[in-house]
């Protein structure tokens, strides 16, 4: 079960005695909630309250000090670059099966957020909750205006993006490949304005927690997370992933075998779950292009694998489960 850690105080403000709060386990100043349950419940409550920006309001109500040592480490940074790198480095202590990364181009930066589990969908409220928390760092810089920031959302709900833009005053773009905050790269070197002195920098303790957490995670979950991270972005290579995990290929195979899996079986599982996710979202992606994104050299190979997993061909599945297929979707 994937789990996410979110601030209990922020949940209290907006969710009251909801299903989320009923499933919360107190853990100091942080409360842990199943990521799938949290995402599903915030989506449902946002719909019930007709509040498309609920997730943003929750995130906006959460101050960095609520994050304990993680918040302290971020606030102790001298520049926005250091603060965001610390936020990315320790994000997995807050939320499992997710990725937060800082990506730079010549002129702009993207603080990218992804849930690395295609089965958790829709996830618009969780995304804007996370982006709202990250935007707090930008708001600490006195000379940053809303016109310098853009919010990119993977949702296809254009009305939700419009409503969020109206509430935040920040340009919001729907149909993204990921959720992100885009801002000028020059801001990274600006100083962080802190409300007070940080007594001590908790980096050693946080690094120890991160190491312990990674050691306790089953190797199949580690590999699955890396596969989802790389699908569609770069070729999936067992040797490279093993090296990233600090293992030899032989050790990785042995540990996966203990989980009754081979690397190829795990890769095929991830590919099929991602394929179903893409089809059910109704994206106008040709089957041939989807096959290439998932790492298949030929769309016929992908189609045969899809039939083995799902009992029907990709186009048949698409016609049954998704929005009407555009005419250019052909096998």
C-alpha positions as a Markdown table, in Angstrom:
| # | Residue | x | y | z |
|---|---|---|---|---|
| 1 | Unk | 0.0 | 0.0 | 0.0 |
| 2 | Unk | 1.4 | 3.3 | -1.0 |
| 3 | Unk | 1.3 | 5.9 | 1.7 |
| 4 | Unk | 1.6 | 9.7 | 1.8 |
| 5 | Unk | 2.4 | 11.9 | 4.7 |
| 6 | Unk | 0.5 | 15.2 | 4.9 |
| 7 | Unk | 0.0 | 17.8 | 7.6 |
| 8 | Unk | -2.8 | 16.9 | 10.0 |
| 9 | Unk | -3.4 | 20.5 | 10.8 |
| 10 | Unk | -4.0 | 21.4 | 7.1 |
| 11 | Unk | -6.3 | 18.4 | 6.8 |
| 12 | Unk | -8.2 | 19.6 | 9.9 |
| 13 | Unk | -8.8 | 23.0 | 8.3 |
| 14 | Unk | -10.4 | 21.8 | 5.1 |
| 15 | Unk | -11.5 | 18.2 | 5.6 |
| 16 | Unk | -12.8 | 18.1 | 9.2 |
| 17 | Unk | -14.0 | 14.7 | 10.2 |
| 18 | Unk | -13.9 | 13.3 | 6.7 |
| 19 | Unk | -12.9 | 9.8 | 5.6 |
| 20 | Unk | -9.3 | 11.0 | 5.3 |
| 21 | Unk | -9.2 | 12.1 | 8.9 |
| 22 | Unk | -10.7 | 8.8 | 10.0 |
| 23 | Unk | -7.8 | 7.0 | 8.5 |
| 24 | Unk | -5.1 | 9.2 | 9.9 |
| 25 | Unk | -2.4 | 7.8 | 12.2 |
| 26 | Unk | -0.8 | 10.5 | 14.3 |
| 27 | Unk | 3.0 | 10.7 | 13.9 |
| 28 | Unk | 4.3 | 13.7 | 15.8 |
| 29 | Unk | 3.5 | 16.8 | 13.8 |
| 30 | Unk | 3.0 | 14.8 | 10.7 |
| 31 | Unk | 0.0 | 12.4 | 9.9 |
| 32 | Unk | 0.3 | 9.5 | 7.4 |
| 33 | Unk | -2.5 | 8.6 | 5.1 |
| 34 | Unk | -2.6 | 6.1 | 2.3 |
| 35 | Unk | -1.8 | 8.0 | -0.9 |
| 36 | Unk | -4.6 | 6.2 | -2.9 |
| 37 | Unk | -7.1 | 7.0 | -0.1 |
| 38 | Unk | -6.0 | 10.6 | 0.2 |
| 39 | Unk | -6.1 | 11.3 | -3.5 |
| 40 | Unk | -9.5 | 9.6 | -3.9 |
| 41 | Unk | -11.0 | 11.4 | -0.9 |
| 42 | Unk | -9.8 | 14.8 | -1.8 |
| 43 | Unk | -11.2 | 14.3 | -5.3 |
| 44 | Unk | -14.6 | 13.3 | -3.9 |
| 45 | Unk | -14.8 | 16.1 | -1.4 |
| 46 | Unk | -13.8 | 18.7 | -4.0 |
| 47 | Unk | -16.6 | 17.4 | -6.1 |
| 48 | Unk | -19.1 | 17.3 | -3.3 |
| 49 | Unk | -18.2 | 20.9 | -2.2 |
| 50 | Unk | -18.1 | 22.1 | -5.8 |
| 51 | Unk | -14.6 | 23.4 | -5.0 |
| 52 | Unk | -12.2 | 22.6 | -7.9 |
| 53 | Unk | -9.4 | 24.4 | -6.0 |
| 54 | Unk | -9.7 | 22.5 | -2.7 |
| 55 | Unk | -6.3 | 20.9 | -3.0 |
| 56 | Unk | -4.7 | 24.3 | -3.6 |
| 57 | Unk | -6.4 | 25.7 | -0.5 |
| 58 | Unk | -5.2 | 22.8 | 1.6 |
| 59 | Unk | -1.6 | 23.2 | 0.4 |
| 60 | Unk | -1.8 | 27.0 | 0.8 |
| 61 | Unk | -2.9 | 26.5 | 4.5 |
| 62 | Unk | 0.1 | 24.3 | 5.2 |
| 63 | Unk | 3.2 | 26.3 | 6.3 |
| 64 | Unk | 6.7 | 24.9 | 6.0 |
| 65 | Unk | 7.2 | 24.7 | 9.8 |
| 66 | Unk | 4.4 | 22.1 | 9.8 |
| 67 | Unk | 6.8 | 19.8 | 8.1 |
| 68 | Unk | 9.0 | 19.6 | 11.1 |
| 69 | Unk | 12.7 | 18.9 | 10.3 |
| 70 | Unk | 12.0 | 18.9 | 6.6 |
| 71 | Unk | 10.5 | 22.4 | 6.7 |
| 72 | Unk | 13.4 | 23.6 | 9.0 |
| 73 | Unk | 16.0 | 22.3 | 6.5 |
| 74 | Unk | 14.2 | 24.1 | 3.6 |
| 75 | Unk | 13.8 | 27.4 | 5.5 |
| 76 | Unk | 17.5 | 27.3 | 6.6 |
| 77 | Unk | 18.6 | 27.4 | 3.0 |
| 78 | Unk | 20.3 | 30.6 | 1.8 |
| 79 | Unk | 19.0 | 30.6 | -1.7 |
| 80 | Unk | 15.9 | 29.3 | -3.5 |
| 81 | Unk | 18.1 | 26.8 | -5.4 |
| 82 | Unk | 19.3 | 25.1 | -2.2 |
| 83 | Unk | 15.8 | 25.2 | -0.7 |
| 84 | Unk | 14.2 | 23.5 | -3.7 |
| 85 | Unk | 17.0 | 20.9 | -3.9 |
| 86 | Unk | 16.4 | 20.0 | -0.3 |
| 87 | Unk | 12.7 | 19.8 | -0.9 |
| 88 | Unk | 13.2 | 17.4 | -3.8 |
| 89 | Unk | 15.8 | 15.4 | -1.9 |
| 90 | Unk | 13.6 | 14.8 | 1.2 |
| 91 | Unk | 10.2 | 14.6 | -0.6 |
| 92 | Unk | 10.0 | 10.9 | -0.4 |
| 93 | Unk | 10.0 | 11.1 | 3.4 |
| 94 | Unk | 6.6 | 12.9 | 2.9 |
| 95 | Unk | 5.1 | 10.9 | 0.1 |
| 96 | Unk | 5.8 | 7.5 | -1.4 |
| 97 | Unk | 5.7 | 6.4 | -5.0 |
| 98 | Unk | 6.2 | 10.0 | -6.2 |
| 99 | Unk | 8.8 | 12.1 | -7.8 |
| 100 | Unk | 9.7 | 15.8 | -7.2 |
| 101 | Unk | 12.5 | 17.1 | -9.3 |
| 102 | Unk | 14.0 | 20.5 | -10.3 |
| 103 | Unk | 14.7 | 20.7 | -14.0 |
| 104 | Unk | 16.5 | 23.6 | -15.6 |
| 105 | Unk | 16.7 | 25.1 | -19.1 |
| 106 | Unk | 18.6 | 28.1 | -20.2 |
| 107 | Unk | 16.0 | 30.5 | -19.1 |
| 108 | Unk | 13.4 | 28.7 | -17.0 |
| 109 | Unk | 13.1 | 26.1 | -14.2 |
| 110 | Unk | 10.4 | 23.5 | -13.7 |
| 111 | Unk | 9.6 | 22.1 | -10.3 |
| 112 | Unk | 8.0 | 18.8 | -11.6 |
| 113 | Unk | 5.7 | 16.6 | -9.5 |
| 114 | Unk | 4.5 | 13.2 | -10.5 |
| 115 | Unk | 2.8 | 10.3 | -8.8 |
| 116 | Unk | 4.6 | 7.2 | -10.1 |
| 117 | Unk | 1.6 | 4.9 | -9.9 |
| 118 | Unk | -0.8 | 5.0 | -12.9 |
| 119 | Unk | -3.5 | 3.3 | -10.9 |
| 120 | Unk | -4.0 | 6.4 | -8.7 |
| 121 | Unk | -6.2 | 8.5 | -11.0 |
| 122 | Unk | -7.7 | 11.1 | -11.1 |
| 123 | Unk | -5.2 | 13.0 | -9.0 |
| 124 | Unk | -5.8 | 16.7 | -9.7 |
| 125 | Unk | -6.4 | 17.7 | -6.1 |
| 126 | Unk | -3.2 | 16.0 | -4.8 |
| 127 | Unk | -1.3 | 17.7 | -7.6 |
| 128 | Unk | -2.4 | 21.2 | -6.8 |
| 129 | Unk | -2.0 | 20.5 | -3.1 |
| 130 | Unk | 1.6 | 19.7 | -3.7 |
| 131 | Unk | 2.2 | 22.6 | -6.1 |
| 132 | Unk | 0.6 | 25.1 | -3.6 |
| 133 | Unk | 3.1 | 24.0 | -0.9 |
| 134 | Unk | 6.0 | 24.4 | -3.3 |
| 135 | Unk | 4.8 | 27.9 | -4.4 |
| 136 | Unk | 5.2 | 29.0 | -0.8 |
| 137 | Unk | 9.0 | 29.3 | -1.5 |
| 138 | Unk | 8.4 | 31.5 | -4.4 |
| 139 | Unk | 6.1 | 33.8 | -2.5 |
| 140 | Unk | 8.9 | 34.3 | 0.1 |
| 141 | Unk | 10.7 | 36.2 | -2.5 |
| 142 | Unk | 9.4 | 39.8 | -2.4 |
| 143 | Unk | 10.1 | 40.6 | -6.0 |
| 144 | Unk | 8.3 | 37.6 | -7.6 |
| 145 | Unk | 5.0 | 38.4 | -9.3 |
| 146 | Unk | 2.3 | 36.1 | -10.4 |
| 147 | Unk | 3.1 | 37.0 | -14.0 |
| 148 | Unk | 6.5 | 35.3 | -13.7 |
| 149 | Unk | 5.0 | 31.9 | -12.7 |
| 150 | Unk | 3.1 | 29.3 | -14.7 |
| 151 | Unk | 1.3 | 26.2 | -13.3 |
| 152 | Unk | 1.3 | 23.2 | -15.6 |
| 153 | Unk | -1.3 | 20.5 | -14.8 |
| 154 | Unk | -1.7 | 17.0 | -16.2 |
| 155 | Unk | -5.4 | 17.1 | -15.8 |
| 156 | Unk | -7.6 | 17.3 | -19.0 |
| 157 | Unk | -10.1 | 19.3 | -17.0 |
| 158 | Unk | -9.7 | 22.8 | -18.6 |
| 159 | Unk | -12.4 | 24.3 | -16.4 |
| 160 | Unk | -10.5 | 23.2 | -13.3 |
| 161 | Unk | -7.3 | 24.9 | -14.6 |
| 162 | Unk | -9.4 | 28.0 | -15.4 |
| 163 | Unk | -10.8 | 28.0 | -11.9 |
| 164 | Unk | -7.4 | 27.6 | -10.3 |
| 165 | Unk | -6.0 | 30.5 | -12.5 |
| 166 | Unk | -8.8 | 32.7 | -11.3 |
| 167 | Unk | -8.2 | 31.9 | -7.7 |
| 168 | Unk | -4.4 | 32.2 | -7.7 |
| 169 | Unk | -3.8 | 34.8 | -10.4 |
| 170 | Unk | -1.2 | 32.5 | -11.9 |
| 171 | Unk | -1.4 | 31.2 | -15.5 |
| 172 | Unk | -2.6 | 27.6 | -15.4 |
| 173 | Unk | -2.1 | 25.2 | -18.4 |
| 174 | Unk | -4.0 | 21.9 | -18.7 |
| 175 | Unk | -3.1 | 18.7 | -20.6 |
| 176 | Unk | 0.5 | 18.7 | -19.5 |
| 177 | Unk | 2.6 | 15.6 | -19.4 |
| 178 | Unk | 3.3 | 16.3 | -15.7 |
| 179 | Unk | 2.4 | 18.7 | -12.9 |
| 180 | Unk | 4.9 | 21.6 | -12.5 |
| 181 | Unk | 5.6 | 25.1 | -11.5 |
| 182 | Unk | 7.5 | 27.0 | -14.2 |
| 183 | Unk | 9.4 | 30.1 | -13.3 |
| 184 | Unk | 12.5 | 32.1 | -14.4 |
| 185 | Unk | 15.8 | 30.4 | -13.7 |
| 186 | Unk | 17.3 | 33.7 | -12.4 |
| 187 | Unk | 15.1 | 33.3 | -9.3 |
| 188 | Unk | 17.1 | 30.3 | -8.1 |
| 189 | Unk | 19.9 | 32.6 | -6.9 |
| 190 | Unk | 17.7 | 34.9 | -4.9 |
| 191 | Unk | 17.9 | 34.7 | -1.1 |
| 192 | Unk | 15.3 | 33.0 | 1.0 |
| 193 | Unk | 13.6 | 35.4 | 3.4 |
| 194 | Unk | 13.1 | 33.5 | 6.7 |
| 195 | Unk | 10.7 | 34.5 | 9.5 |
| 196 | Unk | 13.4 | 33.7 | 12.1 |
| 197 | Unk | 16.6 | 31.9 | 12.9 |
| 198 | Unk | 16.7 | 28.1 | 12.6 |
| 199 | Unk | 18.2 | 26.6 | 15.8 |
| 200 | Unk | 20.0 | 23.8 | 14.1 |
| 201 | Unk | 20.2 | 22.2 | 10.7 |
| 202 | Unk | 18.6 | 18.7 | 10.8 |
| 203 | Unk | 20.3 | 17.4 | 7.6 |
| 204 | Unk | 22.1 | 14.5 | 9.3 |
| 205 | Unk | 18.9 | 13.2 | 10.9 |
| 206 | Unk | 17.0 | 13.6 | 7.7 |
| 207 | Unk | 19.6 | 11.8 | 5.7 |
| 208 | Unk | 19.5 | 8.9 | 8.2 |
| 209 | Unk | 15.8 | 8.7 | 7.9 |
| 210 | Unk | 16.0 | 8.6 | 4.1 |
| 211 | Unk | 18.6 | 5.8 | 4.1 |
| 212 | Unk | 16.5 | 3.8 | 6.6 |
| 213 | Unk | 13.4 | 4.3 | 4.5 |
| 214 | Unk | 15.0 | 3.2 | 1.3 |
| 215 | Unk | 16.5 | 0.1 | 3.0 |
| 216 | Unk | 13.1 | -1.0 | 4.3 |
| 217 | Unk | 11.4 | -0.7 | 0.9 |
| 218 | Unk | 11.1 | -4.0 | -1.0 |
| 219 | Unk | 13.3 | -4.1 | -4.0 |
| 220 | Unk | 10.4 | -4.8 | -6.3 |
| 221 | Unk | 8.8 | -1.5 | -5.3 |
| 222 | Unk | 12.1 | 0.3 | -5.8 |
| 223 | Unk | 12.5 | -1.1 | -9.3 |
| 224 | Unk | 8.8 | -0.4 | -10.1 |
| 225 | Unk | 9.2 | 3.2 | -9.1 |
| 226 | Unk | 12.3 | 3.7 | -11.3 |
| 227 | Unk | 10.6 | 2.0 | -14.2 |
| 228 | Unk | 7.6 | 4.4 | -14.0 |
| 229 | Unk | 10.0 | 7.3 | -13.6 |
| 230 | Unk | 11.8 | 6.4 | -16.9 |
| 231 | Unk | 8.9 | 5.1 | -19.0 |
| 232 | Unk | 8.5 | 7.4 | -22.0 |
| 233 | Unk | 11.6 | 9.4 | -21.1 |
| 234 | Unk | 14.5 | 7.0 | -21.7 |
| 235 | Unk | 15.2 | 3.3 | -22.5 |
| 236 | Unk | 14.7 | 1.0 | -19.5 |
| 237 | Unk | 18.0 | -0.8 | -18.8 |
| 238 | Unk | 18.3 | -3.4 | -16.1 |
| 239 | Unk | 22.0 | -2.9 | -15.6 |
| 240 | Unk | 21.6 | 0.9 | -15.2 |
| 241 | Unk | 18.7 | 0.6 | -12.7 |
| 242 | Unk | 20.7 | -2.0 | -10.7 |
| 243 | Unk | 23.6 | 0.3 | -10.6 |
| 244 | Unk | 21.4 | 3.2 | -9.4 |
| 245 | Unk | 20.2 | 0.9 | -6.6 |
| 246 | Unk | 23.7 | 0.0 | -5.7 |
| 247 | Unk | 23.3 | -3.6 | -6.8 |
| 248 | Unk | 24.8 | -5.9 | -9.4 |
| 249 | Unk | 22.5 | -7.3 | -12.0 |
| 250 | Unk | 22.9 | -10.8 | -10.4 |
| 251 | Unk | 22.0 | -9.5 | -7.0 |
| 252 | Unk | 19.0 | -7.6 | -8.4 |
| 253 | Unk | 17.8 | -10.8 | -10.2 |
| 254 | Unk | 18.1 | -12.8 | -7.0 |
| 255 | Unk | 16.2 | -10.2 | -4.9 |
| 256 | Unk | 13.4 | -10.0 | -7.5 |
| 257 | Unk | 13.2 | -13.8 | -7.6 |
| 258 | Unk | 12.6 | -13.7 | -3.8 |
| 259 | Unk | 9.5 | -11.5 | -4.7 |
| 260 | Unk | 8.6 | -14.2 | -7.3 |
| 261 | Unk | 9.3 | -11.8 | -10.1 |
| 262 | Unk | 11.8 | -11.4 | -12.9 |
| 263 | Unk | 12.9 | -8.0 | -14.2 |
| 264 | Unk | 11.1 | -8.6 | -17.5 |
| 265 | Unk | 7.9 | -9.5 | -15.7 |
| 266 | Unk | 8.0 | -6.4 | -13.6 |
| 267 | Unk | 8.8 | -4.2 | -16.7 |
| 268 | Unk | 5.8 | -5.8 | -18.6 |
| 269 | Unk | 3.5 | -5.2 | -15.6 |
| 270 | Unk | 4.5 | -1.5 | -15.5 |
| 271 | Unk | 4.2 | -1.1 | -19.3 |
| 272 | Unk | 0.7 | -2.6 | -19.3 |
| 273 | Unk | -0.6 | -0.6 | -16.3 |
| 274 | Unk | 0.8 | 2.6 | -18.0 |
| 275 | Unk | -0.8 | 1.6 | -21.3 |
| 276 | Unk | -4.2 | 1.1 | -19.7 |
| 277 | Unk | -3.8 | 4.4 | -17.8 |
| 278 | Unk | -3.0 | 6.3 | -21.1 |
| 279 | Unk | -6.0 | 4.7 | -22.9 |
| 280 | Unk | -8.5 | 5.3 | -20.1 |
| 281 | Unk | -7.4 | 8.9 | -19.9 |
| 282 | Unk | -8.6 | 9.3 | -23.5 |
| 283 | Unk | -5.5 | 11.0 | -24.8 |
| 284 | Unk | -5.4 | 11.3 | -28.6 |
| 285 | Unk | -2.2 | 9.2 | -28.8 |
| 286 | Unk | -1.8 | 6.8 | -31.7 |
| 287 | Unk | -1.2 | 3.2 | -30.7 |
| 288 | Unk | 2.0 | 3.2 | -32.6 |
| 289 | Unk | 3.3 | 6.2 | -30.7 |
| 290 | Unk | 2.1 | 4.7 | -27.3 |
| 291 | Unk | 4.0 | 1.5 | -28.1 |
| 292 | Unk | 7.2 | 3.5 | -28.8 |
| 293 | Unk | 6.8 | 5.5 | -25.6 |
| 294 | Unk | 6.6 | 2.3 | -23.6 |
| 295 | Unk | 9.8 | 0.9 | -25.1 |
| 296 | Unk | 8.4 | -1.4 | -27.7 |
| 297 | Unk | 10.4 | -1.3 | -31.0 |
| 298 | Unk | 7.3 | -2.4 | -33.0 |
| 299 | Unk | 3.6 | -1.6 | -32.3 |
| 300 | Unk | 2.8 | -5.2 | -33.3 |
| 301 | Unk | 4.9 | -6.5 | -30.4 |
| 302 | Unk | 3.1 | -4.1 | -28.1 |
| 303 | Unk | -0.3 | -5.3 | -29.4 |
| 304 | Unk | 0.5 | -8.9 | -28.9 |
| 305 | Unk | 1.7 | -8.2 | -25.3 |
| 306 | Unk | -1.5 | -6.2 | -24.7 |
| 307 | Unk | -3.7 | -9.1 | -25.8 |
| 308 | Unk | -1.8 | -11.5 | -23.5 |
| 309 | Unk | -2.4 | -9.2 | -20.5 |
| 310 | Unk | -5.9 | -8.0 | -21.2 |
| 311 | Unk | -7.5 | -10.5 | -23.6 |
| 312 | Unk | -8.2 | -7.9 | -26.3 |
| 313 | Unk | -6.3 | -5.8 | -28.7 |
| 314 | Unk | -5.4 | -2.1 | -27.7 |
| 315 | Unk | -7.9 | -0.6 | -30.2 |
| 316 | Unk | -10.7 | -2.8 | -28.9 |
| 317 | Unk | -9.9 | -1.9 | -25.3 |
| 318 | Unk | -9.7 | 1.8 | -26.3 |
| 319 | Unk | -13.1 | 1.7 | -28.0 |
| 320 | Unk | -14.7 | 0.1 | -24.9 |
| 321 | Unk | -13.0 | 2.0 | -22.1 |
| 322 | Unk | -12.2 | 5.5 | -23.3 |
| 323 | Unk | -13.7 | 8.5 | -25.0 |
| 324 | Unk | -14.4 | 8.2 | -28.8 |
| 325 | Unk | -11.1 | 7.5 | -30.5 |
| 326 | Unk | -9.9 | 10.0 | -33.1 |
| 327 | Unk | -9.8 | 8.8 | -36.7 |
| 328 | Unk | -6.0 | 8.8 | -36.7 |
| 329 | Unk | -5.7 | 6.1 | -34.0 |
| 330 | Unk | -4.8 | 3.0 | -36.1 |
| 331 | Unk | -2.9 | -0.2 | -35.5 |
